[in-house]
Amino acid sequence: MPFTEILGQEKAISYLQTLVNKKRVPGALLFYGPDGVGKAKTALEFAKTLNCLDPQARQSGQACGVCASCKAIGQQTHPDVLFADFLYQARRKIKKDFSASGYEEELEKELAKQQHLSVDTIREVAAKSQQKAVGNGYKVMIIDQAQSMQGAAANALLKFIEEPPAKTVWILITNKRSAMLRTILSRCQPLAFAPLSHQHIEQILQDNQLETENPSLCAAYSGGSVSGALKADGALTLLKQAGFNQKGCSAQGPAAVATGLSRTLATGRQEAQAILDVLLMALHQSWLRADKADQHRYMQILKQFENYKRSLSRNVSPALIVETALMSLDGISLPIFDTENAYV
């Protein structure tokens, strides 16, 4: 994916191209911003640019996309570029060949358990950063969900990003910059990634053939990210199937939505989170449009929903939270499926 195909991040990309053109690539970069706005794609494209075998393409601050190096990075098989995330960590923990029977099912279960990047994963990535480069370009070590590193893992990384070898670049990706150690932040060049416009999200959904029932509506509830749009699509589908409409849920609606959640706890929490996010956005929009007499009621419900969201991080059933939240909307009119009146 060339830089030109990454929408909505022109400022960040222009900065990276300047680094390449001036040959002033720092040893550590921090890509921060919401999930689903192109941080990981930009990191991989930057790695391609640093290792592209076409000198003319590199001089223009772009990767050619067709040389052996670019193709290998795109397939994540390049020996000098490593992308470490929860999927990478889950694969490390499964002690069988990827072609073995039952591998995908086991991987899915292991992936659902991932919450933190472990010290063992970080040490493995750090060890690979010290190995001699195979090509003549840069070694690029990309760590996604960097905010999930705790204690020993963060400290294990610290000494390697402080003084990396020549032509070695660390790229840390996070959606929560404030959760990271200050000592790590102080050693990284920060680069902000902005939320995407609704128009960009709709275009990305269409260009990548990401099926959603109503791209425009999903974009309105996306929170400025593609992953947010896809989560919103799932939430809207669950609400619609349960009979939710502008006047609220039918008598069986709250229970039907709760029953529709995944039985897997981690997935069920994500689905419940997406439903609460959609309802919160719709409530906020209704509060803005309400007269003073009704605004107090909307404010009370908004506070309740914030409590429901906090409960999701505790040992509370996602189904129970969703059912309770929907029951609290009895008598409230929310134009959730009205594109013109949806949250913007």
C-alpha positions in Angstrom: 0.0 0.0 0.0 1.8 3.2 -1.2 1.7 6.3 1.0 -0.7 7.8 -1.5 -3.3 5.1 -0.6 -3.2 5.9 3.1 -6.0 8.4 3.5 -6.2 11.2 6.1 -2.6 11.1 7.4 -0.9 13.5 5.0 0.8 15.4 7.7 2.4 12.3 9.3 3.4 10.9 6.0 5.0 14.1 4.8 7.1 14.2 8.0 8.3 10.6 7.4 9.2 11.4 3.8 11.2 14.4 5.0 13.2 12.1 7.3 14.0 9.8 4.4 14.9 12.6 2.0 17.2 14.3 4.6 18.6 10.9 5.8 17.8 11.9 9.4 15.9 8.8 10.5 15.7 8.7 14.3 16.5 5.5 16.2 13.0 5.3 17.7 9.6 6.7 16.7 6.3 6.7 18.5 3.1 6.5 16.3 0.2 7.6 18.5 -3.5 8.1 17.8 -6.8 6.2 17.7 -7.0 2.6 16.6 -7.9 2.0 12.9 -6.5 5.3 11.4 -3.5 3.8 9.5 -0.7 3.8 12.0 0.4 0.1 11.3 0.0 0.5 7.6 2.1 3.7 7.6 4.8 1.9 9.7 5.1 -0.9 7.2 5.1 1.5 4.3 7.9 3.5 6.0 9.8 0.2 6.4 9.4 -0.4 2.7 10.6 3.1 1.8 13.7 2.6 4.0 14.5 -0.7 2.3 13.3 -0.2 -1.2 15.7 -1.4 -3.9 14.7 1.3 -6.3 16.9 4.4 -5.6 14.6 6.7 -7.6 11.6 5.7 -5.6 13.5 6.2 -2.3 14.6 9.7 -3.4 11.0 10.6 -3.9 10.2 9.5 -0.4 8.1 6.5 -1.7 8.6 2.8 -2.0 8.3 1.2 -5.4 6.1 -1.6 -4.1 7.3 -4.1 -6.7 10.9 -4.9 -5.8 11.8 -8.1 -3.8 12.2 -6.1 -0.6 8.9 -4.2 -0.8 7.0 -7.5 -1.6 8.7 -9.3 1.3 7.8 -6.5 3.8 4.2 -6.5 2.5 4.1 -10.3 3.2 5.9 -9.8 6.5 8.7 -12.2 5.5 11.5 -9.7 5.2 14.4 -10.8 7.5 15.2 -7.2 8.5 11.7 -6.0 9.3 9.7 -7.4 12.2 6.1 -6.6 13.2 5.3 -7.6 16.8 1.7 -7.5 18.0 -0.8 -9.7 19.9 -1.0 -12.0 16.8 2.8 -12.4 16.7 2.8 -13.2 20.5 -0.1 -15.7 20.1 1.7 -17.5 17.4 4.8 -17.8 19.6 2.8 -19.6 22.2 1.4 -22.3 20.0 3.9 -25.1 19.8 2.8 -26.6 16.4 3.2 -25.9 12.7 0.7 -23.4 11.2 -0.4 -26.1 8.7 -1.2 -28.6 11.5 -4.8 -29.6 12.1 -6.6 -27.4 14.5 -4.0 -24.6 14.3 -6.4 -21.8 13.4 -8.8 -22.7 16.2 -6.0 -22.8 18.7 -4.6 -19.5 17.4 -8.0 -17.8 17.7 -8.4 -19.0 21.4 -4.8 -17.9 22.2 -5.3 -14.5 20.5 -8.5 -13.9 22.6 -6.3 -14.2 25.8 -3.8 -11.5 24.8 -3.9 -8.4 26.9 -0.2 -7.5 27.4 3.0 -7.8 25.4 5.2 -10.0 27.5 8.8 -9.6 28.5 9.7 -12.7 26.6 8.2 -11.3 23.4 10.1 -8.0 23.8 13.3 -9.8 24.6 13.0 -11.9 21.4 12.3 -8.8 19.3 15.2 -7.0 20.9 17.6 -9.9 20.3 16.6 -9.9 16.6 17.3 -6.1 16.5 20.9 -6.9 17.4 21.4 -9.4 14.6 23.4 -8.3 11.5 21.2 -6.9 8.7 20.7 -9.2 5.7 20.2 -6.3 3.2 21.8 -2.9 2.8 18.8 -1.0 4.2 17.4 -0.5 7.7 16.4 -3.0 10.3 12.9 -1.9 11.4 11.3 -3.3 14.6 7.6 -2.4 14.8 5.8 -3.0 18.1 2.0 -2.5 18.0 -0.1 -2.1 21.2 3.0 -0.7 22.8 1.0 0.7 25.7 0.3 -2.9 26.8 3.9 -3.4 27.9 4.2 -3.6 31.6 7.0 -3.4 34.1 9.7 -5.8 33.0 8.6 -5.8 29.3 8.9 -2.0 29.1 12.2 -2.0 31.0 13.6 -4.7 28.7 12.8 -2.5 25.7 14.2 0.7 27.2 17.9 -0.1 26.9 17.5 -1.1 23.2 15.8 2.0 22.0 18.1 4.2 24.0 21.1 3.5 21.7 20.0 1.3 18.8 22.7 0.2 16.3 23.2 2.2 13.2 20.5 1.9 10.6 18.1 0.4 13.1 14.7 2.0 13.7 12.2 1.1 16.4 8.6 2.1 15.7 6.2 1.9 18.7 2.5 2.1 17.9 0.0 3.1 20.6 -3.6 4.3 21.0 -2.9 5.5 24.5 0.3 7.5 24.8 -0.4 8.5 28.4 -0.2 4.8 29.5 3.5 4.5 28.5 6.6 4.9 30.6 7.9 8.5 30.5 11.4 7.1 30.1 10.3 5.4 26.8 8.4 8.4 25.6 11.5 10.6 26.2 13.5 8.4 23.9 11.1 8.3 21.0 10.3 10.9 18.3 6.5 11.3 18.6 4.3 11.4 15.5 0.6 12.0 15.9 -2.1 10.3 13.7 -5.4 12.1 13.5 -8.9 10.7 13.5 -10.3 10.1 9.9 -13.1 12.1 8.4 -16.4 10.3 7.6 -15.7 10.7 3.9 -12.3 8.9 4.2 -13.8 6.1 6.3 -16.5 5.5 3.7 -13.9 5.5 0.9 -11.7 3.0 2.8 -14.6 0.7 3.5 -15.5 0.7 -0.2 -11.9 0.5 -1.5 -11.1 -2.5 0.7 -14.4 -4.2 0.1 -15.2 -4.2 3.8 -18.8 -5.1 3.9 -21.1 -3.0 6.0 -24.9 -2.6 5.6 -24.7 1.2 5.7 -21.2 2.6 5.2 -22.4 6.2 5.8 -24.1 5.3 9.1 -21.1 3.2 10.3 -18.8 6.1 9.5 -21.0 8.4 11.6 -20.6 6.1 14.6 -16.9 5.2 13.9 -15.2 7.7 16.2 -12.9 8.6 13.3 -11.5 5.1 12.7 -12.1 2.2 10.3 -12.0 -0.4 13.1 -14.6 1.8 14.9 -16.8 1.7 11.8 -16.6 -2.1 11.6 -17.5 -2.4 15.3 -20.4 0.0 14.9 -21.7 -2.1 12.0 -21.7 -5.2 14.3 -23.5 -3.2 17.0 -26.1 -1.8 14.7 -26.8 -5.2 13.3 -27.4 -6.7 16.8 -29.7 -3.8 17.7 -31.6 -4.0 14.4 -32.1 -7.8 14.6 -33.5 -7.3 18.1 -36.1 -4.9 16.9 -34.5 -1.6 18.1 -36.0 1.4 16.4 -36.3 5.1 16.9 -38.8 4.5 19.7 -36.4 2.2 21.5 -36.5 -1.6 22.0 -39.5 -3.8 21.9 -40.3 -5.6 25.2 -38.1 -8.5 24.2 -35.5 -6.3 22.6 -33.0 -5.9 25.5 -32.9 -9.6 26.2 -32.6 -10.4 22.5 -29.6 -8.0 22.1 -27.9 -9.5 25.1 -28.5 -13.1 23.9 -27.0 -12.1 20.5 -23.6 -11.4 22.1 -20.7 -13.8 21.6 -20.4 -16.6 24.2 -16.6 -15.9 24.3 -16.1 -13.4 27.1 -13.4 -11.3 25.4 -15.5 -11.0 22.1 -18.7 -10.5 24.1 -17.1 -7.6 25.9 -15.9 -6.0 22.6 -19.4 -6.3 21.2 -21.0 -4.9 24.3 -18.5 -2.0 24.2 -19.5 -1.3 20.6 -23.2 -1.2 21.4 -22.7 1.1 24.4 -20.5 3.4 22.2 -23.2 3.7 19.5 -25.9 4.3 22.1 -23.7 6.9 23.9 -23.1 8.8 20.7 -26.8 8.8 19.9 -27.7 9.9 23.4 -25.2 12.7 23.2 -26.6 13.9 19.9 -30.1 13.8 21.3 -29.0 15.7 24.4 -27.6 18.5 22.2 -30.9 18.8 20.4 -33.2 18.5 23.4 -34.8 21.5 25.1 -33.8 22.4 28.6 -36.6 20.5 30.2 -35.4 17.2 28.7 -31.6 17.8 28.8 -31.5 16.9 32.5 -33.0 13.4 31.8 -30.5 12.8 29.0 -27.6 13.9 31.3 -28.6 11.3 33.9 -28.8 8.5 31.3 -25.4 9.5 29.9 -23.9 9.2 33.4 -25.5 5.8 33.7 -24.0 4.7 30.4 -20.5 5.8 31.5 -20.9 3.6 34.6 -22.0 0.7 32.3 -18.8 1.1 30.3 -16.6 1.0 33.4 -18.4 -2.1 34.5 -17.3 -3.9 31.3 -13.7 -3.7 32.5 -14.7 -5.5 35.7 -15.9 -9.1 36.2 -19.5 -8.3 35.1 -21.4 -10.1 32.5 -21.4 -8.2 29.2 -24.9 -9.5 28.4 -26.2 -8.3 31.8 -24.7 -4.8 31.2 -26.2 -4.5 27.7 -29.6 -5.7 28.8 -29.6 -3.3 31.8 -28.5 -0.4 29.6 -31.2 -0.9 27.0 -33.9 -1.2 29.6 -32.8 2.1 31.0 -33.7 3.7 27.6 -37.4 2.9 28.0 -39.4 5.8 26.6 -36.4 7.5 25.1 -36.4 8.3 21.4 -33.1 7.8 19.7 -32.7 8.2 15.9 -29.9 5.6 15.7 -30.7 4.4 12.2 -31.4 7.8 10.7 -28.3 8.8 8.8 -29.2 12.5 8.7 -29.7 12.7 12.5 -26.9 10.2 13.5 -24.0 11.4 15.6 -21.5 13.5 13.6 
